[in-house]
Amino acid sequence: MRTAQKSIPGTPFHVLIAAAGSGERFGGNRPKQYALLNGKPLLRHALDIFLNHDNLASLQVIINPAHEALYQEAVKGLSLPAPIYGSEERKSSVYNALKQITNLKNEDIILVHDAVRPLISISDIRKLVERTVETGASSLATPVTDTLRKSTGEPVSRDGLWALQTPQAFRFGILKQAHEAANDLKATDDTALVAALGHEIALVEGSRANIKITHPEDMEIAARLLQKNYAVRTGLGYDVHAFDTQDKTRPLMLCGIKIDHPFGLAGHSDADVALHALTDALLGAIGEADIGHHFPPSDQKWKNAASDLFLVHARELVYEKEALIQNVDVTIICEAPKIGPYREQMQKRVACLLNIEPSQVGVKATTNEGLGFLGRGEGIAAQAIATVKTPEKS
């Protein structure tokens, strides 16, 4: 987990993160809470902030059960309780979560946050919790500064108008009572339900950087707000393996995909030359030792291991250095099999392993023009290059 700004001692609080929506307005090939911002899912950005807060007592995430695989990938490496299954409607999702939480007392402070607000700050969380201790119900908000006008042309005074953000914070008993009393009340956030009980909502001015990702252009804004001074680093990787002609049951693995061929490659692991080359390229880009150092062939633990593990390990080392994977490119060198029919599948698999988009992955193939052991069809080689951006030290 990346290091974030630390908080000062204060009141313990609990967090619910709402991440069950479909994000239909956003578009793309994945729900927006799992869209990648600087190489990391939006949900993970929010999680990392809360998990680095000294006063966090517990955290649970509400997800759509159909997104389980995306969720597990987003929280990899974190010690979190099992997610709570929600629904498309935010109100019912949060209520379902509240009913499952049995360890909180009525006076405990609970924050409800939208997964698609990745830029919440530690200081705003602290201010919100402190205010909620006093009032029982609070929300981050910003005063409206734009001129407002109805579609009919009638002007609307912005005096006293505030735009609400999340997290919103409540005494647990108040929030649960509000949801129990909601019935068919239409509400887009939890403050509306609490206000319907007659409870005042305190407004805590938050940062305008705490934007909600709704449209694709919001990602560009968030990326600029997260921007640091980065240095571009490039790493190279190379690997070669002979065919194992003695073991006809050994599969041929390339870029994490099983390839139809009479022979697999000989090696201690599954001998995926493409993933080995890519792993070395990433390790080189961040100044790490080669794949053999991290996964020595003398260690029986890695015998016949899937090379997926090696590439994911390199990815995690990139994350630890707060670096961003810009793109990777691999060239597979062999006389056979033909790589073209598998190219798109390989591209998608590598992108999945690295948490990047397929457009950031290059997969190419060439022959050795009949020269040398590769030309004689005795094995396969791969060359790879990886480009990452690492934060410059001030």
N, C-alpha and C positions, 0 to 999 in steps of 0.2 A: 504494500500500500504506500502511496506517495505521502511525503510529509507535507502537512498544511500548516497554516498559522495556528498557534496554540491559544487556548482561551485562558481566562483567569478563573480562580476558584469561584463557585457560585452555587446556585440551586440545581440539583439533579433534575433531569428531564428525560422524557421518553419520546420516541419519534415513530410516526407512521408515514411511510412514503407511498403515495398513490401512483401506481404504475400499471394499471389494468386496461387503460384505454387503447383504442385502435389507431388513433392519430390519422384519421382518413384525410383531413385537410392538408396534411403534410406531404403525402405522396411518398415515393421511394419504395425500396424493396423490403423495408422492415418497419415496424411500428416506431414512431418518432422517439420514444423513450430509450430505444436501443440504437438510434442513429448515432454515427460516430462523429464526435467533435474532437478535433486534434487527436484522432486515433483511439478515442476512448468513448464508450457509450454514455449518453447523457445521464442515464441512471447512475452510472459509476461515478461521474463527477459529483453528483449530489451526495452519494454515499460517502465518498472520501472526505468531504467537508465535515459531515456530521460525525463520522467515525474518528476524526481527529480533534473533536471537541472534548475537553477534559471532563465536562459535566454530563456527558451522555450516559444515561442509565440503561437504556435498551433501545433497540431499533428493529422494526419489522417492515417488510415490503409487501404491498398488495399487488398481485400480478394477475394477468389473464392466464388460465391454465394452458391455453394454446401457445403461450410464449415461454413455456418452461425452459426449453433448450436455450433460448436467447438470454433468459434471466441467469441461468447457471453459468453461461459464458461471461456475462457481465460481472458477476460477483466472484469469479474464480479467485482463490487465494484469500478470501475474506471469511471470517468466522461469524456467520449469521444464522439465526434460527430459520427454520423452514418458512418459505413465503406463505402468505395468506391468499387464497384464491378470491378474486373479486369478480366484477362484472363490468359491462360497458358503461353503466351509469355510476358516476362517482359517488353519489349519496349512498346507494345501496352497498357499494364496495367498502366504504369507510364504516358503515354500520355493521357489516358482517365482521369486519376486523375488530371493532369494539366489543362485539359479543364474544369473540374468541379470546380476548385479553382478560385473564382472570387474576393476574398478580398485582394489579394497580389499585390503589386506594382512591377514594373520591377526590381527595385533596392533591393528588399527584398532578404534575404538569405534563401534558402531552402535546406535542407539536404535530400538525398534519401538513405535509409538504408535497407539492407536485414534482414528480420525477423529471419533468421537462423544464425545471428551473435549475440549471446547473451552476449558477454563479452566486448562490447565497453566501454571505460572509459570516465568519465567526462572530464578529462584533455585532452584526444585526441580530444573530441568534441570541446573543447574551442580552441585548437590550429588550428583545421580545420576551424572554423568559422573566427578566426582572419586572417588567410591566405586568405580566400575567400573575405573578405572585401577589401583586397589589390588587388587581382587578378581577381575576378569574377568567377573563376572555380578552384576547388581543390579536391584532393582525398587523403584519408589516403592510405599509401602504406608502404611496407617493402622491403629493398634491397634483391635481390636474393642471397643466400649464398651457395646453392647446386651446385655441378658440373652438367652441362647440356650437354646432348648429344642427337642427333636425333636418330630415330629408325634405320636409315641407318648406324649409327655408327659415323657420323660426329660430332665432338665436337662443342659446341656453347659457345662463350664467355659470361660470366655473367656480364662483365663490363657494368655498366650503366643500368642493367636490374632491374626493380622493380615489385613486385607483388602487384596489386591493391586490396584494401579492400573497405568496406563501413563503415560509410557513406561517400558519395561524396557530395560536397556542391557547389552551384551555385547561382549567381544572378538569380532570378526567370525569368526575361525576357530572359536571355541567354538560360536557359534550355528549356523554352517553344519554343523559336525560333528554337533550335536544333531539337526538336521533330517534329515541323511543317515541317521542311525541310528534314526530314529523308527519307521519301518515302520508298523505298525497301531496304535501307541500312541495312545490317546485323550488329548487334551490341549486345554484351553481357552485356554492362553497359552504363551508361549515358555519361561517359567521351568520349567514341568513337563518340557519336553523336555531342557533343560540339566541339570536335577536328575537326570533318568534316567541321565545319563552319570556321575553321582556327583559333579558339581560343585556346590559350595555356592552358594546364592543370598543375597547380602547384601541386607538390607532397609533402605531409606532412608525415613525418615518424611516423607511429603508432606503437602500441604495437603488438608483435607477439602473445599475448594472445587473440587478436581479431580474433579468428579462425571462419571459415565458417563451419557449420555442414553439411557435405555431405554424409558421411558414418557412420554406427553405431559406429565404433570405435572412431569417433570424439566426440561422447557423453561421452565416458570414459575420454578422454583428458579434455574436458570442465568440467566434474565433479571434476576432480583432481584440475583444476585451481580455481574452486569455493570453494574448500574444506576448511572448518574451523575446529577448534577443537570442536568436538561435544561430548556431554554426552548423553548416552542412558537412556531414561526414559520409564517406563511402567505404564500403568493405567488399572484398573479393573472396570468392570461395571456389574450390575445385575438389572434385572427388571422382574416383574411378573404381569400378568393381568388375571382376570377371564373372562370366556366367557359371553357375553351379550345375555342371552337366551330370553330376552324380546323383543329385536329389531332384527327381522329376516332380515331387510334390511341393517344392518350394515356390511360392508365388513370386511374380515379378511386380515389384512396387515402384512406382515413379510418381513423385509429387503427391504421395499419399493415396494414389489410386491404383487398384489392382489391374494389371495389364494382361491381356490375353497373349501368352507366349509360351513356348515349350519349356523354357528354363527361367528360373529366378536368378538373382545375383548372389554370389557368395559373399558372406560377411558375418560379423558377430551379431549385429542387429538384423533388421529386415533388409539392410543394404540398399536403401532407397538413395541412390546417388544424388538425385535432384534435391531432396530435402537436406541431405548432408551438406551439399554445396551451399544451399541457401542459409543453413544454420551457421556455417563458417563465415559467410558474407556478413550476416547480422552481427556475429560476435566480433568480427574484425572492425566493423563500423563503429563500435562502442569501445574498442580497445581491450576486448576480452581475449583470453587464451582460446585455442582452437577446440573443436568438438571433442577431440581425443582427451583433452584435459578434463572436460566436464563429464564425459561419458567414456571412461577408459575401456577398451575392449577386453582388458584383463579382468574386469568386474563381471561376474556371472549374472548379476542383476539385469544387465542389458542384453543378455543373449536372446536373440530373436525379437527384441523389443521393437515396437512400432516407432519409426523415425519421427512421427508426429510429435512424440514427447520431446525430442531434441529441439525441434523448431519452436515449440511452445515455450520451452525453457529459455531459449534465446530471446523470444519476444518479451518474457517476463523480466529478463535482465535489462532490456531496452526500457521498459516501463520504470524499473527501479532507478534508472538514471534520468528519469523525466524526459526521455527522448521520444521523438515521433518518427514512426516509419513512413517515409514518403513513397517509396516504391521499391519493388524487388524485380529482378529479371533473371531468368535461368535459361541456359541453352543446353539441351540434351544432345549428346553426340553418339550416334550409333548407326549401324547399317540396318538393323531391325530390332524391334518392331517399328511400324509406322506410328508416329506420335500425333499426327494431325487429327485423327478421329477422337483423341482423348484430350486435346488441348483445352477446350472450354471447361471440361470437367476438372482438369488439373488446376486451371486458373481459379475456379471457384473454391476448390479445396484449400489451396494455399491462402487465398484471401480469408477464408473462414478461420484457419489456424492463426493467422496474424492479426485478426480483427481489423482488416482493411477492406477496401472495395476491390472487386475483381479488376476494375480499370487500373488499379495500382500494381497489378501483377502481370509480368511478361513471361510467357512460356514459348520457347522456340525450339526447333530441332534442326540438326544438320547431320550429314554423314561425314566420314573421314576419307571419302573418295577412294576407298579400297586400300588405303595405306595403313601399315602397322597392324597391331593386334586388334584395334577398333575396326579397321577396314576389313580384317578377316572375320569379323563378327564374333570375336571372343569375349566381348564385354561391352560395357556402356560407361561413358564419362559424362560429367556435367560441370559446367562453369556457371557461376552466379555472381551477381552484383546486387548490393543493397545500399540504398541511400536513406540516411536518417538525419533528423535535425536534433541537435543536442543543445540544451540551454547553456549559454556562455556564463561563466562565473564572473561576477562583478568584482 
